[in-house]
């Protein structure tokens, strides 16, 4: 792999790391944050391994945060109703 390609990959990985970390900050529930941290670690590993692109990882993280946010909202509503 050329240095130019390595640089592009590193930049894309760094961009993914920053964006995915930012997405996780929106979660307030400790359990949701823990789950997100595990998925974040796994998808960044996939980017590093070349199994997916940084863009694919970011989209996956966005969808996962949306799902966790909905789950977090339902859980908090159930606690209020109880």
TIKOL-358790 format. One record per residue: residue in three letters; z negated, y, x negated of N, C-alpha, C in turn. Coordinates in Angstrom, 3 decimals. Atoms other than C-alpha are relative to their C-alpha. Layout:
N
<pt ala; <Z; Y; X>; <Z; Y; X>; <Z; Y; X>>
...
# end
This chain:
82
<pt unk; <0.000; -1.174; -0.851>; <0.000; 0.000; 0.000>; <0.000; 1.239; -0.899>>
<pt unk; <-0.082; -1.201; 0.821>; <0.928; 3.413; -1.422>; <-1.222; 0.887; 0.248>>
<pt unk; <1.118; -0.940; -0.150>; <-1.652; 6.141; -1.959>; <0.178; 0.876; 1.224>>
<pt unk; <-0.259; -0.827; -1.172>; <0.042; 8.212; 0.730>; <-0.403; -0.744; 1.268>>
<pt unk; <0.368; 0.788; -1.170>; <-0.358; 5.410; 3.300>; <-1.506; -0.186; 0.084>>
<pt unk; <1.460; 0.136; 0.004>; <-3.989; 4.870; 2.259>; <-0.644; 1.284; 0.478>>
<pt unk; <0.539; -1.294; -0.404>; <-4.648; 8.579; 2.697>; <0.157; 0.210; 1.498>>
<pt unk; <-0.218; -0.138; -1.443>; <-3.098; 8.585; 6.160>; <-0.935; -0.910; 0.775>>
<pt unk; <0.887; 0.934; -0.687>; <-5.091; 5.517; 7.149>; <-1.441; 0.501; -0.052>>
<pt unk; <1.370; -0.489; 0.132>; <-8.332; 7.008; 5.811>; <-0.229; 1.197; 0.907>>
<pt unk; <0.127; -1.159; -0.873>; <-7.697; 10.263; 7.671>; <-0.093; -0.449; 1.450>>
<pt unk; <0.030; 0.497; -1.371>; <-6.989; 8.375; 10.885>; <-1.332; -0.679; 0.294>>
<pt unk; <1.288; 0.665; -0.186>; <-10.108; 6.253; 10.426>; <-1.105; 1.038; 0.113>>
<pt unk; <1.029; -1.052; -0.048>; <-12.224; 9.349; 9.728>; <0.067; 0.749; 1.320>>
<pt unk; <-0.148; -0.653; -1.301>; <-10.792; 11.060; 12.801>; <-0.573; -0.863; 1.112>>
<pt unk; <0.526; 0.921; -1.014>; <-11.623; 7.982; 14.863>; <-1.515; -0.043; -0.054>>
<pt unk; <1.463; 0.027; 0.138>; <-15.169; 7.850; 13.473>; <-0.632; 1.233; 0.638>>
<pt unk; <0.551; -1.247; -0.540>; <-15.785; 11.488; 14.361>; <0.133; 0.076; 1.515>>
<pt unk; <-0.244; -0.085; -1.437>; <-14.233; 11.323; 17.820>; <-0.854; -1.013; 0.762>>
<pt unk; <0.766; 1.040; -0.686>; <-15.944; 8.062; 18.767>; <-1.486; 0.340; -0.036>>
<pt unk; <1.408; -0.426; 0.065>; <-19.332; 9.352; 17.564>; <-0.275; 1.087; 1.025>>
<pt unk; <0.151; -1.090; -0.970>; <-18.844; 12.472; 19.669>; <-0.058; -0.543; 1.419>>
<pt unk; <-0.004; 0.599; -1.340>; <-18.061; 10.337; 22.716>; <-1.348; -0.639; 0.324>>
<pt unk; <1.274; 0.670; -0.219>; <-21.265; 8.345; 22.296>; <-1.153; 0.950; 0.272>>
<pt unk; <1.054; -0.989; -0.205>; <-23.352; 11.517; 22.318>; <-0.188; 0.365; 1.466>>
<pt unk; <0.100; -0.346; -1.421>; <-22.643; 11.955; 26.028>; <-0.914; -0.958; 0.773>>
<pt unk; <0.844; 0.993; -0.669>; <-24.734; 8.884; 26.872>; <-1.468; 0.351; -0.202>>
<pt unk; <1.424; -0.345; 0.063>; <-28.396; 9.536; 27.682>; <-0.897; -1.234; 0.052>>
<pt unk; <0.788; 1.213; -0.168>; <-29.641; 6.055; 28.595>; <-0.080; -0.758; -1.332>>
<pt unk; <0.128; 0.690; 1.281>; <-31.057; 4.301; 25.485>; <0.744; -1.347; -0.054>>
<pt unk; <-0.694; 1.288; -0.020>; <-29.635; 0.928; 26.548>; <1.518; 0.203; -0.114>>
<pt unk; <-1.438; -0.295; 0.066>; <-26.160; 2.423; 27.049>; <0.372; 0.464; -1.411>>
<pt unk; <-0.266; -0.478; 1.368>; <-26.372; 4.183; 23.667>; <0.018; -1.157; -0.992>>
<pt unk; <0.042; 1.175; 0.872>; <-27.323; 0.900; 21.990>; <1.268; -0.833; 0.124>>
<pt unk; <-1.220; 0.782; -0.241>; <-24.424; -0.946; 23.599>; <1.204; 0.703; -0.599>>
<pt unk; <-1.116; -0.757; 0.548>; <-22.044; 1.824; 22.625>; <0.021; -0.087; -1.523>>
<pt unk; <0.071; 0.071; 1.468>; <-23.248; 1.752; 19.007>; <0.572; -1.321; -0.511>>
<pt unk; <-0.546; 1.300; 0.401>; <-22.424; -1.959; 18.788>; <1.504; -0.049; 0.142>>
<pt unk; <-1.454; -0.023; -0.221>; <-18.956; -1.468; 20.249>; <0.658; 0.941; -0.998>>
<pt unk; <-0.540; -0.951; 0.976>; <-18.388; 1.545; 18.008>; <0.156; -0.676; -1.355>>
<pt unk; <-0.045; 0.697; 1.288>; <-19.191; -0.529; 14.930>; <1.163; -1.003; -0.018>>
<pt unk; <-1.047; 1.021; -0.070>; <-16.841; -3.308; 16.083>; <1.404; 0.596; 0.002>>
<pt unk; <-1.362; -0.540; -0.070>; <-13.862; -1.121; 16.944>; <0.384; 0.735; -1.284>>
<pt unk; <-0.322; -0.632; 1.281>; <-14.127; 0.868; 13.723>; <0.319; -1.053; -1.050>>
<pt unk; <-0.324; 1.106; 0.896>; <-14.142; -2.425; 11.846>; <1.435; -0.476; 0.253>>
<pt unk; <-1.369; 0.415; -0.331>; <-10.936; -3.355; 13.699>; <1.023; 0.986; -0.553>>
<pt unk; <-0.906; -0.996; 0.572>; <-9.319; -0.080; 12.614>; <0.101; -0.221; -1.510>>
<pt unk; <0.010; 0.220; 1.456>; <-10.368; -0.687; 8.989>; <0.785; -1.250; -0.381>>
<pt unk; <-0.686; 1.268; 0.278>; <-8.952; -4.219; 9.191>; <1.470; 0.028; 0.379>>
<pt unk; <-1.387; -0.104; -0.411>; <-5.650; -3.010; 10.619>; <0.320; -0.737; 1.286>>
<pt unk; <-0.222; 0.717; -1.253>; <-6.144; -4.837; 13.911>; <0.367; 0.930; 1.148>>
<pt unk; <-0.419; -0.993; -0.991>; <-5.691; -1.633; 15.912>; <0.096; 1.348; -0.695>>
<pt unk; <-0.140; -1.340; 0.564>; <-4.832; 1.998; 15.318>; <-1.224; 0.834; 0.365>>
<pt unk; <1.088; -0.930; -0.315>; <-7.302; 4.867; 15.306>; <0.139; 0.500; 1.439>>
<pt unk; <-0.229; -0.494; -1.353>; <-5.697; 6.118; 18.504>; <-0.415; -1.037; 1.046>>
<pt unk; <0.403; 1.064; -0.922>; <-6.184; 2.753; 20.230>; <-1.519; -0.115; 0.076>>
<pt unk; <1.458; 0.080; 0.035>; <-9.828; 2.695; 19.131>; <-0.626; 1.136; 0.796>>
<pt unk; <0.526; -1.157; -0.734>; <-10.425; 6.178; 20.528>; <0.174; -0.189; 1.498>>
<pt unk; <-0.243; 0.233; -1.426>; <-8.848; 5.295; 23.880>; <-0.963; -1.059; 0.539>>
<pt unk; <0.932; 1.044; -0.420>; <-10.935; 2.123; 24.082>; <-1.407; 0.581; 0.135>>
<pt unk; <1.329; -0.598; -0.045>; <-14.096; 4.103; 23.284>; <-0.133; 0.951; 1.187>>
<pt unk; <0.030; -0.901; -1.164>; <-13.214; 6.715; 25.931>; <-0.207; -0.793; 1.283>>
<pt unk; <0.136; 0.829; -1.202>; <-12.811; 4.009; 28.556>; <-1.378; -0.646; 0.076>>
<pt unk; <1.312; 0.646; 0.025>; <-16.015; 2.270; 27.477>; <-1.099; 1.004; 0.342>>
<pt unk; <0.981; -1.036; -0.318>; <-17.999; 5.529; 27.626>; <0.044; 0.334; 1.487>>
<pt unk; <-0.122; -0.256; -1.444>; <-16.644; 6.180; 31.110>; <-0.698; -1.092; 0.788>>
<pt unk; <0.609; 1.140; -0.684>; <-17.707; 2.715; 32.211>; <-1.525; 0.032; -0.162>>
<pt unk; <1.447; -0.072; 0.231>; <-21.151; 3.065; 30.598>; <-0.623; 1.169; 0.755>>
<pt unk; <0.501; -1.161; -0.748>; <-21.565; 6.501; 32.175>; <-0.163; -0.310; 1.478>>
<pt unk; <0.107; 0.401; -1.410>; <-20.872; 5.079; 35.625>; <-1.162; -0.968; 0.189>>
<pt unk; <1.100; 0.962; -0.076>; <-23.259; 2.211; 34.978>; <-1.347; 0.712; -0.135>>
<pt unk; <1.207; -0.796; 0.220>; <-25.884; 4.674; 33.728>; <-0.371; 0.762; 1.266>>
<pt unk; <0.236; -0.751; -1.225>; <-25.493; 6.764; 36.902>; <-0.525; -0.922; 1.097>>
<pt unk; <0.444; 0.959; -1.021>; <-25.862; 3.719; 39.175>; <-1.427; -0.437; -0.293>>
<pt unk; <1.338; 0.434; 0.366>; <-28.926; 2.561; 37.258>; <-1.043; 1.078; 0.323>>
<pt unk; <0.943; -1.077; -0.290>; <-30.579; 5.980; 37.583>; <-0.168; 0.209; 1.502>>
<pt unk; <0.112; -0.112; -1.464>; <-29.795; 6.110; 41.321>; <-0.865; -1.133; 0.566>>
<pt unk; <0.816; 1.121; -0.443>; <-31.357; 2.676; 41.767>; <-1.471; 0.232; -0.304>>
<pt unk; <1.384; -0.304; 0.343>; <-34.512; 3.852; 39.991>; <-0.588; 1.029; 0.951>>
<pt unk; <0.459; -1.026; -0.932>; <-34.762; 6.887; 42.276>; <-0.241; -0.607; 1.382>>
<pt unk; <0.100; 0.608; -1.331>; <-34.211; 4.774; 45.390>; <-1.187; -0.979; 0.090>>
<pt unk; <1.079; 1.002; -0.007>; <-36.881; 2.251; 44.358>; <-1.336; 0.584; 0.169>>
# end
